[in-house]
Amino acid sequence: MRYPLFALSAVVLMSCAIQPANQPQNREEFKAALAKGAAFMKVETYVANRRFEDATKLLKTKTEECLNYRLTEGTRSTGTGLITGTTSHDYTATFRTVNKAHAELTMQDNPLNPRIGPKMPKGGFYMMAVDVDRASANTTQLTFYGPSLAWDETYDAIKRWSEGVAVGCPKH
């Protein structure tokens, strides 16, 4: 994510795309909601030319290093242009190897300011899920579930990490 406004936009769009009554409370519900075609969200598949064991090693390292952060944004007055308030979000990502052929990357957004809205799952709202599966002896398939806007830099970094390229962290 390049600009904080895009991060906020993604959260707002996600809330519109997945109605409050249907707010996913776990990873599987989140994936199912996106698989049905939630607005402003996407499901995308990518195949890395790298063995599952090698791909997951760098993915785990870079997930811990790059995808856990706090984002604080200022709110500007339309009349004066002055910052009148701030909002903060803790983004938390986990990577776990489930078995010899499947791993999961999950990212959640925990808004820290008082809010009104749907029940928030433990750990925050689900923002992104990536299923990492052994496709063959020498390839690994990644299936992305997440926002279709403003997350390309994050998706691209994850793809590069799965290929063994230790690119830097995406900008937030």
ChimeraX attribute file (.defattr): number of C-alpha atoms within 10 A of each C-alpha:
attribute: neighborCount
match mode: 1-to-1
recipient: residues
	/A:1	17
	/A:2	14
	/A:3	11
	/A:4	16
	/A:5	14
	/A:6	15
	/A:7	21
	/A:8	18
	/A:9	14
	/A:10	22
	/A:11	17
	/A:12	11
	/A:13	17
	/A:14	22
	/A:15	17
	/A:16	13
	/A:17	18
	/A:18	19
	/A:19	12
	/A:20	13
	/A:21	8
	/A:22	12
	/A:23	20
	/A:24	21
	/A:25	16
	/A:26	14
	/A:27	19
	/A:28	10
	/A:29	14
	/A:30	21
	/A:31	21
	/A:32	13
	/A:33	18
	/A:34	20
	/A:35	13
	/A:36	10
	/A:37	13
	/A:38	18
	/A:39	15
	/A:40	17
	/A:41	21
	/A:42	18
	/A:43	19
	/A:44	12
	/A:45	12
	/A:46	13
	/A:47	17
	/A:48	21
	/A:49	17
	/A:50	20
	/A:51	19
	/A:52	24
	/A:53	16
	/A:54	16
	/A:55	25
	/A:56	26
	/A:57	14
	/A:58	18
	/A:59	26
	/A:60	20
	/A:61	13
	/A:62	21
	/A:63	20
	/A:64	14
	/A:65	13
	/A:66	17
	/A:67	19
	/A:68	17
	/A:69	15
	/A:70	16
	/A:71	16
	/A:72	15
	/A:73	17
	/A:74	14
	/A:75	13
	/A:76	13
	/A:77	11
	/A:78	9
	/A:79	6
	/A:80	8
	/A:81	9
	/A:82	11
	/A:83	12
	/A:84	11
	/A:85	10
	/A:86	11
	/A:87	14
	/A:88	15
	/A:89	19
	/A:90	17
	/A:91	20
	/A:92	21
	/A:93	23
	/A:94	15
	/A:95	20
	/A:96	14
	/A:97	16
	/A:98	10
	/A:99	8
	/A:100	10
	/A:101	14
	/A:102	18
	/A:103	20
	/A:104	20
	/A:105	21
	/A:106	20
	/A:107	22
	/A:108	23
	/A:109	24
	/A:110	19
	/A:111	20
	/A:112	13
	/A:113	10
	/A:114	6
	/A:115	7
	/A:116	6
	/A:117	7
	/A:118	14
	/A:119	14
	/A:120	16
	/A:121	16
	/A:122	11
	/A:123	17
	/A:124	20
	/A:125	25
	/A:126	29
	/A:127	22
	/A:128	23
	/A:129	24
	/A:130	23
	/A:131	16
	/A:132	29
	/A:133	22
	/A:134	21
	/A:135	18
	/A:136	13
	/A:137	11
	/A:138	13
	/A:139	19
	/A:140	25
	/A:141	24
	/A:142	24
	/A:143	16
	/A:144	23
	/A:145	24
	/A:146	25
	/A:147	24
	/A:148	16
	/A:149	15
	/A:150	18
	/A:151	18
	/A:152	14
	/A:153	15
	/A:154	18
	/A:155	18
	/A:156	13
	/A:157	20
	/A:158	25
	/A:159	20
	/A:160	18
	/A:161	24
	/A:162	30
	/A:163	21
	/A:164	19
	/A:165	13
	/A:166	15
	/A:167	12
	/A:168	12
	/A:169	15
	/A:170	17
	/A:171	11
	/A:172	19
